[in-house]
Amino acid sequence: MSKISTKPPSGMRDFLPADLLRRKHVVGVIEEVYRQHGFAPLETPSIENLSTLLGKYGDEGDQLMYRLLHRRDKLTRATEGARDEGRAAEESELADQGLRYDLTVPLARVVAQYGQLPKFFKRYQIQPVWRADRPGRGRFREFYQCDVDITGTTSQLAEAEVLSAVCTALSRLGFEDFEVKLNHRELLRAMIRCSGIAAELESTALVAVDKLDKIGPDGVAKELAERGISSDSATRLLETISLEGEDNAARLEALAATVDEAGREAIAGLRELLDLAQSSPAGPRLRVDPTLARGLSYYTGPIFEAAVSDLAGSIGGGGRYDGLVGMFGKQEVPAVGFSLGLERILVVMEERGMYPELGAGPELLLCWMDVPERAPLELATRLRAQGLRVEVYPEAAKLKKQLTYANSPGVDAPWAGILGKDELAAGELSLKHMQSGEQQRVAFDAVAKAVRA
Amino acid sequence: MSKISTKPPSGMRDFLPADLLRRKHVVGVIEEVYRQHGFAPLETPSIENLSTLLGKYGDEGDQLMYRLLHRRDKLTRATEGARDEGRAAEESELADQGLRYDLTVPLARVVAQYGQLPKFFKRYQIQPVWRADRPGRGRFREFYQCDVDITGTTSQLAEAEVLSAVCTALSRLGFEDFEVKLNHRELLRAMIRCSGIAAELESTALVAVDKLDKIGPDGVAKELAERGISSDSATRLLETISLEGEDNAARLEALAATVDEAGREAIAGLRELLDLAQSSPAGPRLRVDPTLARGLSYYTGPIFEAAVSDLAGSIGGGGRYDGLVGMFGKQEVPAVGFSLGLERILVVMEERGMYPELGAGPELLLCWMDVPERAPLELATRLRAQGLRVEVYPEAAKLKKQLTYANSPGVDAPWAGILGKDELAAGELSLKHMQSGEQQRVAFDAVAKAVRA
């Protein structure tokens, strides 16, 4: 018998019960807040056509995509076709489906596909996505996103609602120190343009700017040079995005002086959004940050990123993407959304000890001795009908062994019930509180009441 | 702008809100029952190493597995290596990871990997699995399984607990007419052996028998012949598995007369299990069925399959698999489990109208006119703090248009709140019950109370 590795693949994780219960707690809070904001749930398949996925996220996204290998005849045709032509098979011949890379592109596909959706489709979606990225702290190859989006309107009330939902969720989870950075893609483009960078280098400049918090201004300057941008333009751009000001209004005013008309229009939009957001829990969290770029290529308007002080990188982000639904070749539908990253949130909550106590095991372990095997099963059925979470010790064993098991890691039953001959005859259970060691006899029908007391 | 298909790939599905809420309802009920039975949640990654997955499910399973194409250098090495040798690249060179095919093999891997699990690991797991099967009614390529398993004991109390959990869940969902077919792999093997079929043809005979309810006895006879089994043996085997009897005891007695000692031992095990199960909600559901074979190759003891009368095929199945954990080359750990198929359950519940009413949209749509945009946002924050699910109409529009939207499909808000200049000044909302058309003025702080009344 040869040994097979029993570890999950690199970047993948098993969630054992105690860990999973914490994840479920966090997802539950986020979901409740999203629903209170009038968002309805959506789920899309893990597998999408590559024609849906490719070309939406930028080059890096396309490279990190998981592709599903063709099967049977389709695979044979591809590999034998390449052989017959004396060449290596191409990636594009070997796969035409891949794993979901985010939840936004699938939403855009859904909006393009289904005519019966509400005009303003407010949906939330909490599902895993897959990226074949280098694994790191709080960064995995399978991870959950918790998205809220509103499609069908260009009104910035939609931005305000999305930000309200996300900020309320973070507050409800116990975060007190987060901020949401705010910028605008049109403002960024204006800053790039007004630094003297040619239109065709705009996207590549954006990719470099997006790395500012990772590689610093010198790193960005170097990247810009490598991407063919003059050092003069690079210096001007870095100066502009580094403009400071004591509050949002001051920062926007300073920026307004450096950009053109289109840039000033974007600034007016941000001012309106800041004003609107004052009426929601998002208001005090927003901070205009001209360095914020966001990696994904589909954003067209305001962009956001939520951060806490003790975690490098963000715990979520989003923005307006009015062109994405239209990329499916049908109608243009404006949209705005925000995605919270579950694992980033969990990392911080773990480090800060923000979780409530959540017991993974049963409330009561039912121990038994000198009674027929049927007896504990019968009693367990009755206790479960009372709403208790009950585990039956599955084998005949000495009482001491059963009680030791009740206390073992991963079980940690707060109560043990002991069913012996006497108890069975009396219709009572000996109920033992594991921590105090106190024991009492309780009628079968009164066990849940005693446990909950 | 070329059109990209916006349908999900074949066998994949989008779950729009109303549909998803029904799925969540069903999952919620199953999860609650599983937890009451003392099972704790586990989740494993979607992506597993192929070394973990292959060789556990039989040939058909291996063929239906989704494989993930290598990326970058690894892919280049494989395709160029094949080219350099003048041959077609092999499937096994192009992928070494795949998508989860069921939840049982990942559980076995987890049990082999983690030393800190409880000795009796009672876990439930509700996640999607992927099989590249031909799509059909209630059969998809991505579908959810709802598994309960107990590892670490050969005691049939474990079988009884698993069956109790599953039967309680089905009852709680409103099923009144299901039965759980019961057989035993060792009994099946004895039946095959005692029909004069050679040991090396045992597995292939089992695969043929498993198709009985799909292709009938003539079909099975044909398959057995194709698999090299004499018509004499085939006839004898078909006779044995077709043995009838008015109840479980009678059927087992008839079978006992046709098999050898090992077969009679399996029968004794089934008798013990039937007796134990009498003490749980599973008791009246169990029906000994000698034709039940179950497709997967890893079962070693009792096997189960749940069915309802109006759906061909099963709504779930399971059994004992004492050898699977040991296949990972470490310790042998006995185990038993059951997997409910979510989509099969949903198909039947849908057809029978077994769902409760579940509103996908907001409880209250907040309409507004002649007030600043901030006003409805501010009020929505207050109403949400009261626990209401509130959507704000996101654009300035005529009241009639807003109310029409409240009534539109997918929104179906039972209440509309109207915030005008008068209302804002008075700190009150005009609350309209959409179905009756009745309207009343309610103080901002009393809206939730009025809606819930």
Contacts between the chains, C-beta under 8 A, distances in Angstrom:
chain1	res1	chain2	res2	distance
A	1	B	326	7.2
A	1	B	327	7.6
A	1	B	329	4.9
A	2	B	329	5.8
A	3	B	328	7.2
A	3	B	329	3.6
A	3	B	330	7.0
A	4	B	49	7.9
A	4	B	51	5.1
A	4	B	52	6.3
A	4	B	327	7.6
A	4	B	328	5.2
A	4	B	329	5.9
A	5	B	49	6.7
A	5	B	51	7.0
A	5	B	52	7.8
A	6	B	52	7.6
A	6	B	109	4.9
A	6	B	110	7.7
A	6	B	112	4.4
A	6	B	113	3.8
A	6	B	328	5.2
A	6	B	330	7.3
A	7	B	113	6.3
A	8	B	44	7.0
A	8	B	45	5.0
A	8	B	48	7.2
A	8	B	109	8.0
A	9	B	45	7.0
A	9	B	47	5.7
A	9	B	48	6.7
A	9	B	49	5.4
A	9	B	97	5.7
A	12	B	45	3.5
A	12	B	46	7.9
A	12	B	47	5.5
A	12	B	48	7.9
A	13	B	45	6.1
A	14	B	42	7.4
A	14	B	43	7.4
A	14	B	44	5.2
A	14	B	45	7.0
A	14	B	106	8.0
A	14	B	110	5.5
A	14	B	113	7.4
A	14	B	114	7.6
A	15	B	41	8.0
A	15	B	42	6.7
A	15	B	43	4.3
A	15	B	44	7.6
A	16	B	42	6.6
A	16	B	110	7.8
A	16	B	114	6.7
A	16	B	117	7.4
A	17	B	40	3.7
A	17	B	41	5.6
A	17	B	42	6.3
A	17	B	123	6.9
A	20	B	41	4.8
A	20	B	42	6.6
A	20	B	43	5.5
A	21	B	40	7.9
A	21	B	41	6.7
A	23	B	43	8.0
A	24	B	41	7.1
A	35	B	389	5.5
A	36	B	384	4.5
A	36	B	387	7.2
A	36	B	388	7.0
A	36	B	389	5.4
A	36	B	390	6.9
A	37	B	380	7.9
A	37	B	384	6.6
A	37	B	389	7.8
A	37	B	390	7.2
A	37	B	391	7.7
A	38	B	361	7.4
A	38	B	362	3.9
A	38	B	365	7.9
A	38	B	389	5.8
A	38	B	390	5.6
A	38	B	391	3.0
A	38	B	392	7.4
A	40	B	17	3.6
A	40	B	21	7.8
A	40	B	360	4.6
A	40	B	361	6.1
A	40	B	410	7.7
A	41	B	15	8.0
A	41	B	17	5.6
A	41	B	20	4.8
A	41	B	21	6.7
A	41	B	24	7.0
A	41	B	360	7.7
A	42	B	14	7.5
A	42	B	15	6.8
A	42	B	16	6.6
A	42	B	17	6.3
A	42	B	20	6.6
A	43	B	14	7.4
A	43	B	15	4.3
A	43	B	20	5.5
A	43	B	23	8.0
A	44	B	8	7.1
A	44	B	14	5.2
A	44	B	15	7.6
A	45	B	8	5.0
A	45	B	9	7.0
A	45	B	12	3.5
A	45	B	13	6.1
A	45	B	14	7.0
A	45	B	142	5.4
A	46	B	12	7.9
A	46	B	46	6.6
A	46	B	99	7.8
A	46	B	128	6.6
A	46	B	130	7.3
A	46	B	142	5.9
A	47	B	9	5.7
A	47	B	12	5.5
A	47	B	66	7.7
A	47	B	130	7.3
A	47	B	141	7.4
A	47	B	142	6.5
A	48	B	8	7.3
A	48	B	9	6.7
A	48	B	12	7.9
A	49	B	4	7.9
A	49	B	5	6.7
A	49	B	9	5.4
A	51	B	4	5.1
A	51	B	5	7.0
A	52	B	4	6.3
A	52	B	5	7.8
A	52	B	6	7.6
A	63	B	71	7.6
A	63	B	72	7.7
A	66	B	47	7.7
A	66	B	68	5.5
A	66	B	69	8.0
A	67	B	68	7.0
A	67	B	69	4.3
A	67	B	71	7.7
A	68	B	66	5.5
A	68	B	67	7.0
A	68	B	68	6.4
A	68	B	69	6.8
A	68	B	99	7.9
A	69	B	66	8.0
A	69	B	67	4.3
A	69	B	68	6.7
A	69	B	69	4.4
A	69	B	91	7.1
A	69	B	94	5.5
A	69	B	95	4.9
A	71	B	63	7.6
A	71	B	67	7.7
A	71	B	132	5.9
A	72	B	63	7.7
A	75	B	91	6.2
A	76	B	88	7.3
A	79	B	82	7.1
A	79	B	88	3.8
A	79	B	89	4.6
A	79	B	90	7.8
A	80	B	88	4.6
A	82	B	79	7.1
A	82	B	82	7.8
A	82	B	83	7.0
A	82	B	88	7.1
A	82	B	89	7.4
A	83	B	82	7.0
A	83	B	83	7.4
A	83	B	86	7.0
A	83	B	87	6.0
A	83	B	88	4.4
A	86	B	83	7.0
A	86	B	86	7.6
A	87	B	83	6.0
A	88	B	76	7.3
A	88	B	79	3.8
A	88	B	80	4.6
A	88	B	82	7.1
A	88	B	83	4.4
A	88	B	89	8.0
A	89	B	79	4.7
A	89	B	82	7.4
A	89	B	88	8.0
A	89	B	89	5.6
A	90	B	79	7.8
A	91	B	69	7.0
A	91	B	75	6.2
A	94	B	69	5.5
A	94	B	94	6.5
A	95	B	69	4.9
A	97	B	9	5.7
A	99	B	46	7.8
A	99	B	68	7.9
A	106	B	14	8.0
A	109	B	6	4.9
A	109	B	8	8.0
A	110	B	6	7.7
A	110	B	14	5.5
A	110	B	16	7.8
A	112	B	6	4.4
A	113	B	6	3.8
A	113	B	7	6.3
A	113	B	14	7.4
A	114	B	14	7.6
A	114	B	16	6.7
A	116	B	409	6.0
A	116	B	410	6.7
A	117	B	16	7.4
A	117	B	410	6.0
A	118	B	361	7.5
A	118	B	405	7.5
A	118	B	408	5.9
A	118	B	409	7.3
A	118	B	410	4.2
A	118	B	411	4.8
A	119	B	405	6.4
A	119	B	408	7.0
A	120	B	391	7.9
A	120	B	393	7.8
A	120	B	394	5.6
A	120	B	405	7.5
A	121	B	410	7.8
A	122	B	391	6.2
A	123	B	17	6.9
A	128	B	46	6.7
A	130	B	46	7.3
A	130	B	47	7.3
A	132	B	71	5.9
A	141	B	47	7.4
A	142	B	45	5.4
A	142	B	46	5.9
A	142	B	47	6.5
A	150	B	394	6.7
A	153	B	394	4.6
A	153	B	395	5.6
A	155	B	394	4.7
A	155	B	395	4.6
A	155	B	396	7.9
A	157	B	373	6.0
A	157	B	376	7.8
A	157	B	377	6.9
A	157	B	392	6.3
A	157	B	394	4.4
A	157	B	395	7.1
A	158	B	394	5.1
A	160	B	377	5.7
A	161	B	377	7.4
A	161	B	380	7.8
A	161	B	392	6.2
A	161	B	394	7.1
A	164	B	377	7.2
A	164	B	380	7.8
A	164	B	381	6.7
A	168	B	384	7.4
A	275	B	374	7.2
A	276	B	373	6.0
A	276	B	374	6.0
A	276	B	377	6.4
A	278	B	374	6.8
A	279	B	374	4.2
A	279	B	375	7.6
A	279	B	377	4.1
A	279	B	378	4.0
A	279	B	381	7.0
A	280	B	377	5.3
A	280	B	378	7.4
A	280	B	380	7.8
A	280	B	381	5.4
A	281	B	381	6.4
A	326	B	1	7.2
A	327	B	1	7.6
A	327	B	4	7.6
A	328	B	3	7.2
A	328	B	4	5.2
A	328	B	6	5.1
A	329	B	1	4.9
A	329	B	2	5.8
A	329	B	3	3.6
A	329	B	4	5.9
A	330	B	3	7.0
A	330	B	6	7.3
A	360	B	40	4.6
A	360	B	41	7.7
A	361	B	38	7.4
A	361	B	40	6.1
A	361	B	118	7.5
A	362	B	38	3.9
A	365	B	38	7.9
A	373	B	157	6.0
A	373	B	276	6.0
A	374	B	275	7.2
A	374	B	276	6.0
A	374	B	278	6.8
A	374	B	279	4.1
A	375	B	279	7.5
A	376	B	157	7.8
A	377	B	157	6.8
A	377	B	160	5.7
A	377	B	161	7.4
A	377	B	164	7.2
A	377	B	276	6.4
A	377	B	279	4.1
A	377	B	280	5.3
A	378	B	279	4.0
A	378	B	280	7.4
A	380	B	37	7.9
A	380	B	161	7.8
A	380	B	164	7.8
A	380	B	280	7.8
A	381	B	164	6.7
A	381	B	279	7.0
A	381	B	280	5.4
A	381	B	281	6.4
A	384	B	36	4.4
A	384	B	37	6.6
A	384	B	168	7.4
A	387	B	36	7.2
A	388	B	36	7.0
A	389	B	35	5.5
A	389	B	36	5.4
A	389	B	37	7.8
A	389	B	38	5.9
A	390	B	36	6.9
A	390	B	37	7.2
A	390	B	38	5.6
A	391	B	37	7.7
A	391	B	38	3.0
A	391	B	120	8.0
A	391	B	122	6.2
A	392	B	38	7.4
A	392	B	157	6.3
A	392	B	161	6.2
A	393	B	120	7.9
A	394	B	120	5.6
A	394	B	150	6.7
A	394	B	153	4.6
A	394	B	155	4.7
A	394	B	157	4.4
A	394	B	158	5.1
A	394	B	161	7.1
A	395	B	153	5.6
A	395	B	155	4.6
A	395	B	157	7.1
A	396	B	155	7.9
A	405	B	118	7.5
A	405	B	119	6.5
A	405	B	120	7.5
A	408	B	118	5.9
A	408	B	119	7.0
A	409	B	116	6.0
A	409	B	118	7.3
A	410	B	40	7.7
A	410	B	116	6.7
A	410	B	117	6.0
A	410	B	118	4.2
A	410	B	121	7.8
A	411	B	118	4.8
